[in-house]
Amino acid sequence: ESPRRCAYYQQESQNVRTKGYCTEAAHNSPESCVDGGGEWKEKEAFDEPAPDCVAGVSSRDNHNGNARGGKPNYYLWKIPDHIEEGRCVLRLRYNMTSGDFRSK
């Protein structure tokens, strides 16, 4: 995807914005949470810089390997210096598109 939505993703990140959640996992808005017997709570922003947002390099369908110039796709990710011990979660997404099937 092009970086046209980067500003949105960066502004909505919990790195920079408080996020809400329901004590009842089946609900994801304040109204449905309260109506469903849950309590809506807020978790403060992480006080980190907004995440990087970069467009991926194009490669052929179903090929998670070499891209332009025969080099592998990669991203140099730097773990913040203040994280010394404890848990660190990395969420990776791999969107696969296949030319083997017709689009709907």
Disulfide bonds with the S-S distance in Angstrom:
Cys6-Cys53 2.09
Cys22-Cys33 2.11
